Amino acid sequence: MIGNDGLTPAVLKEAEMALNAHGLIKIRVLGDDRQAREAMFVALADQLSAAPIQHIGKLFVFWRPKTEKERAPDEDRMPGPRDVKVLKYSSRGGQRPEVKTLRVLGNQRLTSGGQVKRAKPKKISVKKRNLG
């Protein structure tokens, strides 16, 4: 929101941060002078290096494509452990099921019977093994 002080450095800083975070922002302007709002709309677009999308009344809409964040590749990273609750039903119908909490690691899976099994390495054909 732009107050009666107009375009201050604080307003520009907040608009810049919002554009970096979201890409599309709306800014409301307090002031009744139409020519001043139009000049402010163009000045904001130039200073923020954003595309002026819309100016309806006291509302400005700006757009700028978001920059892609670079992530370091984690090739050797495995999924972390997770805790799973397993219900073991009694052979007699009137008793409560037994609840066990198991820790399943990233290379393991839980069978329908409640057993933990390790993942097997993926099989590669002889032809593909010779290529790579």
NUDRENTOR-577391 format. One record per atom (N, C-alpha, C): residue in one letter; x, y, z. Coordinates in steps of 0.1 Angstrom, whole numbers, plus 5000, padded with zeros to 4 digits. Example, Ala and Ser with C-alpha at 12.3 -4.5 7.8 and 13.67 -1.06 7.14 Angstrom:
<recs>
A513249435078 A512349555078 A513249675078 S512849785071 S513749895071 S512950005079 
</recs>
This chain:
<recs>
M500849885000 M500050005000 M500950125000 I500650214991 I501350344990 I500550454997 G501150515007 G500450615015 G500550755008 N500350855016 N500350995012 N501751045009 D502750975014 D504151015011 D504650974997 G503850894990 G504250854976 G505250744976 L506050744966 L507050634964 L508250664973 T508350594984 T509450604993 T510350484991 P511650484995 P512450374994 P511950245001 A511250265012 A510650155019 A509550085010 V508750165003 V507750104994 V508350034983 L509450084977 L510150014966 L510749884971 K511349894983 K511949764988 K510949654991 E509749694996 E508749594999 E508149544986 A507949624976 A507449584963 A508449494956 E509749524957 E510749434952 E510849294958 M510649294971 M510649164978 M509449084975 A508249154973 A507049084970 A507149024956 L507749104946 L507849054933 L508848934932 N509848934940 N510848824940 N510148704946 A509248714956 A508648604962 A507448554954 H506648634948 H505448594942 H505348614927 G505948714921 G505948734907 G504848824903 L503648814908 L502448894905 L502048964918 I501949094918 I501549164930 I500549274927 K499749304937 K498849414936 K499249524947 I499149644943 I499549754951 I498449854952 R497949894964 R496849984965 R497450124968 V496950224962 V497450364964 V496450454971 L496850524981 L495950624987 L496250754981 G495250814976 G495450944969 G494350964959 D493851084957 D492751104948 D493151164935 D494451204933 D494851264921 D495151154910 R494351154900 R494551054889 R495851064882 Q496251184878 Q497451204870 Q498651154879 A498651184892 A499751144900 A499850994901 R498650924902 R498650784903 R499150724890 E498750774878 E499250724865 E500750744864 A501350854869 A502750874869 A503450784878 M502850754890 M503350664899 M503350514894 F502350484886 F502250354880 F503350324870 V503650424862 V504750414852 V506150414859 A506250504869 A507550504876 A507850374884 L506850324890 L507050194897 L507450084887 A506750074876 A507049974866 A508549984861 D508950114859 D510350134855 D511350094866 Q511050134878 Q512050114889 Q512149974893 L510949904892 L510949754896 L511349664884 S511449724872 S511649644860 S510649534859 A509349574861 A508249474860 A507349524849 A506549434844 A505549464834 A504249524841 P503849644837 P502549694843 P501349624837 I500649554844 I499549474839 I498249554839 Q497949614850 Q496649674851 Q496649794861 H495849894858 H495650014867 H494150034867 I493549984877 I492050014879 I491850094891 G491450214890 G491150304901 G492450324909 K492450274922 K493550294930 K494350164932 L494250074923 L494949944924 L495849924912 F497149894915 F498149864905 F498349714905 V498649654893 V499049514893 V500249514884 F501349444890 F502649434883 F502949284882 W503749254872 W504249114870 W505649114866 R506449014871 R507748994867 R508048844869 P508648774859 P508948634861 P509848604873 K509448504880 K510248464892 K511548404887 T512648434895 T513948374892 T513948234898 E514548144890 E514648004895 E515747994906 K515347924917 K516347904927 K517247784923 E518547804925 E519447694921 E519647604934 R519447474931 R519647384942 R520847294939 A521547264950 A522747174948 A522247034946 P522746964936 P522246824934 P522646734946 D521746664951 D522046564962 D521746424956 E522746374949 E522646254942 E522746134952 D523546144962 D523646034971 D522746044983 R521746134983 R520846144994 R519746044993 M519445985004 M518445885005 M517245935014 P516045875012 P514945915021 P515245885035 G514745965044 G514945945058 G514045835064 P514345795077 P513545695083 P512145755086 R511145665086 R509745705090 R509245595100 D508345645109 D507745555118 D506345515113 V506145385113 V504845325108 V504145245119 K502845265121 K502145185130 K501545065123 V501744945129 V501244825123 V500244765133 L499044725128 L498044665136 L498144515134 K498244435144 K498244295143 K496944245150 Y496044185142 Y494744145147 Y494844005154 S494143985164 S494143865172 S493343755164 S493743625166 S492943525160 S491543515166 R491443555179 R490143565185 R489543695182 G488243695179 G487643815175 G487343925185 G487243885198 G486843985208 G487944075214 Q489244045210 Q490344115216 Q490744235208 R491444325214 R491944445207 R493144405198 P493344475187 P494544445179 P495744505186 E496844435184 E498144475190 E498744585180 V499144695186 V499744805179 V501244805181 K501944795170 K503444805170 K503844925162 T504844995167 T505445105159 T506845055154 L506945065141 L508145015134 L508845135127 R510145135128 R510945235120 R511345175107 V510945235096 V511245195083 V512245285077 L513345235073 L514445315067 L514145345052 G514945425046 G514645465032 G514745355022 N515545255024 N515745145015 N514845025019 Q513945045028 Q513044935032 Q511644965029 R510844855029 R509344865027 R508644775037 L507444805038 L506544735048 L505644645040 T505644515043 T504644425036 T503344425042 S502344365036 S500944365041 S500844285054 G501744195056 G501744115068 G502444185080 G503044305078 G503744385088 G505144355090 Q505744295080 Q507244265080 Q507944375072 V509144395077 V510044495070 V510944425061 K510944465048 K511844405038 K512744505032 R513944465029 R514944555023 R514644565008 A514944675002 A514744684987 A515944614980 K515644544970 K516644474962 K517144564951 P518444554948 P518944644937 P518244604924 K518044714916 K517344694903 K518144614894 K517544524887 K518344434878 K518444514864 I519644504859 I519944564846 I520344454836 S519744464824 S520044364814 S521544364810 V521944254804 V523344244800 V523744344790 K522744374780 K523044474770 K523244614776 K522444644785 K522544784791 K523744794800 R524144684806 R525344684815 R526544694806 N526644644794 N527744654785 N527844794780 L526744864778 L526744994772 L527345104782 G526945084795 G527245194804 G528345154813 
</recs>
